[in-house]
Amino acid sequence: MVPLRFKSNPIDQLDLDAGKNGLAEGTVGVMAVFDGHIGEEASEMASKLLLDYFYVHALFNTSELMEQYEWLPVTEDEITHLEILKEALLRTICDIDFKFSQEAFEKRIFSGSTATVALLVDGKILIVNVGDSKALLCTKKIQSGQGNLTASLSATELTEDHSPGRDDERARIEAVGGIVATLWGKPWVNAELPMS
């Protein structure tokens, strides 16, 4: 079993201690933005469920992978905790979406939410996004020369918006029976949402 412990910090953190199974120990920083539309119900539910669901999926994924490889001498190169965390994060987002969709149907709620979730682990960033909330990596470079200090700032977009204007998104929407209509010069899904 893999114990994950919550820490009380500005960035929510989980400690991953995989024990003697060949996986490394590490601390995972978790940051998320949920931007609701047509109400706050979806974004509120997502923010409340994220850490609990992620915790469960991280435990489950580790146990599941270790059972698959228990007869092999597993090394960190063969199963990395980043792979476990990536799968846990994807399953978490899908489960939250499913749970909210059920509740929204039962209670006739029409809100939704974008999601951008970043995991910081071992000096790496793992990001998942749904909708049009972006993740940017901002850097600052300070140079000195001839007695002057200059700073240059840059921002790199780490995610791509899910927009009905993208060819792949339009094809996905139309494949499930949706339509993409242009309203006010922008593509909208089923003439209701400007994101997919």
C-alpha positions in Angstrom: 0.0 0.0 0.0 1.3 3.5 -0.8 0.7 6.1 2.0 -0.1 9.6 0.7 -0.3 12.3 3.3 -1.9 15.7 3.0 0.1 18.8 4.1 -1.3 22.1 4.9 0.4 24.6 2.6 -0.6 27.3 0.2 -0.1 24.7 -2.6 -1.8 21.5 -1.6 0.8 18.7 -1.4 0.8 15.0 -1.3 3.7 12.9 -0.1 4.2 9.8 -2.2 6.1 7.1 -0.4 6.1 3.9 -2.4 8.1 1.9 0.1 10.3 -0.9 -1.1 8.6 -1.6 -4.4 11.2 0.1 -6.5 9.4 3.4 -6.9 10.9 6.6 -5.7 9.5 8.8 -2.9 8.5 12.3 -3.6 6.3 15.2 -2.8 3.6 16.3 -5.2 2.4 19.9 -5.3 -1.1 20.3 -6.6 -2.5 23.5 -8.1 -5.9 23.9 -9.8 -8.1 26.5 -11.4 -11.8 25.7 -12.0 -13.6 28.4 -13.9 -17.4 27.9 -13.8 -19.8 29.0 -16.5 -23.6 29.4 -16.2 -23.2 29.0 -12.4 -20.6 27.9 -9.9 -21.9 24.4 -9.1 -19.5 22.5 -11.3 -16.4 24.4 -10.3 -17.3 24.2 -6.6 -17.8 20.4 -6.9 -14.5 20.0 -8.8 -12.5 22.0 -6.2 -14.0 20.0 -3.4 -13.4 16.5 -4.9 -10.1 17.0 -6.6 -7.7 16.0 -3.8 -9.8 13.2 -2.5 -10.3 11.6 -5.9 -6.6 12.1 -6.8 -5.5 10.5 -3.6 -7.7 7.4 -4.2 -6.5 7.1 -7.8 -2.8 7.5 -7.0 -3.2 4.7 -4.4 -5.2 2.5 -6.7 -2.8 3.0 -9.7 0.3 2.2 -7.6 -1.3 -0.9 -6.2 -2.6 -2.0 -9.6 0.8 -1.5 -11.3 2.7 -3.2 -8.5 0.3 -6.2 -8.7 0.9 -6.5 -12.5 4.7 -6.5 -12.0 5.0 -8.3 -8.6 6.7 -11.3 -10.2 9.3 -9.1 -11.9 12.2 -7.1 -10.4 10.6 -3.7 -11.1 12.8 -0.7 -11.4 12.0 3.0 -11.4 12.8 3.1 -15.1 10.1 0.5 -15.9 7.3 2.2 -13.8 7.7 5.8 -12.8 5.7 7.6 -10.3 5.1 10.3 -13.0 3.2 7.7 -15.0 1.1 6.7 -12.0 0.4 10.4 -11.2 -0.5 11.2 -14.8 -3.0 8.3 -15.0 -4.4 9.2 -11.5 -4.9 12.8 -12.7 -6.7 11.8 -15.9 -9.0 9.3 -14.0 -9.7 12.0 -11.4 -10.9 14.5 -14.0 -13.0 11.9 -15.7 -14.6 10.8 -12.4 -15.4 14.4 -11.4 -17.0 15.0 -14.8 -19.1 11.9 -14.5 -20.2 12.6 -10.9 -21.1 16.2 -11.8 -22.9 15.1 -15.0 -25.1 12.7 -13.0 -25.9 15.4 -10.4 -26.6 18.0 -13.0 -29.0 15.7 -14.8 -30.9 14.8 -11.6 -31.1 18.4 -10.3 -31.4 20.1 -13.7 -28.2 22.1 -13.3 -26.9 23.7 -16.4 -23.5 25.0 -15.2 -20.1 23.6 -16.2 -16.5 24.3 -15.6 -13.1 24.5 -17.2 -10.2 22.9 -15.4 -6.5 23.4 -15.4 -4.6 21.3 -12.9 -0.8 21.3 -12.5 1.2 18.8 -10.5 4.7 19.7 -9.5 6.9 16.7 -8.9 10.7 16.1 -9.0 11.2 19.5 -10.7 8.7 18.6 -13.5 5.3 20.0 -14.2 2.4 17.7 -15.3 -0.6 19.6 -16.5 -4.1 18.7 -17.6 -6.7 21.1 -19.0 -10.3 21.0 -20.0 -11.9 24.0 -21.7 -10.3 27.3 -22.2 -8.4 27.9 -18.9 -4.7 28.3 -19.8 -1.5 27.3 -18.0 1.5 29.6 -18.5 5.1 29.2 -17.5 6.5 32.6 -16.6 10.2 33.2 -16.4 12.4 36.1 -15.5 16.0 36.6 -16.7 18.1 39.2 -15.0 21.2 40.4 -16.8 23.9 42.8 -15.7 26.2 44.7 -17.9 28.0 48.0 -17.8 26.6 48.8 -14.4 23.0 48.3 -15.5 20.6 45.6 -14.5 18.0 44.5 -17.1 15.2 42.0 -16.6 13.4 40.2 -19.4 10.1 38.5 -18.7 8.6 35.7 -20.9 5.5 33.6 -20.8 5.2 30.2 -22.5 1.7 28.7 -23.0 1.7 25.1 -21.7 -1.8 24.2 -22.7 -4.0 24.4 -25.8 -7.6 25.6 -25.4 -10.4 23.2 -26.2 -12.1 25.4 -28.8 -14.8 24.5 -31.3 -12.7 26.5 -33.8 -10.0 23.8 -33.8 -10.4 21.3 -36.6 -9.9 18.3 -34.3 -12.4 19.6 -31.7 -15.0 20.4 -34.5 -14.6 16.8 -35.8 -15.0 15.4 -32.2 -18.1 17.5 -31.6 -19.7 16.6 -34.9 -18.8 12.9 -34.4 -21.1 12.7 -31.3 -24.0 14.6 -33.0 -23.1 18.2 -31.9 -22.9 21.2 -34.1 -20.5 24.1 -34.3 -22.2 27.4 -35.2 -20.6 30.8 -35.6 -22.1 33.4 -33.4 -20.7 37.0 -33.1 -17.8 35.9 -35.2 -16.8 33.0 -32.9 -17.5 29.2 -33.1 -19.9 27.9 -30.4 -20.9 24.4 -29.5 -24.6 23.8 -30.2 -24.9 27.6 -30.2 -24.5 27.5 -26.4 -20.8 27.4 -25.4 -17.7 29.1 -26.9 -15.5 26.2 -25.7 -15.6 22.5 -26.2 
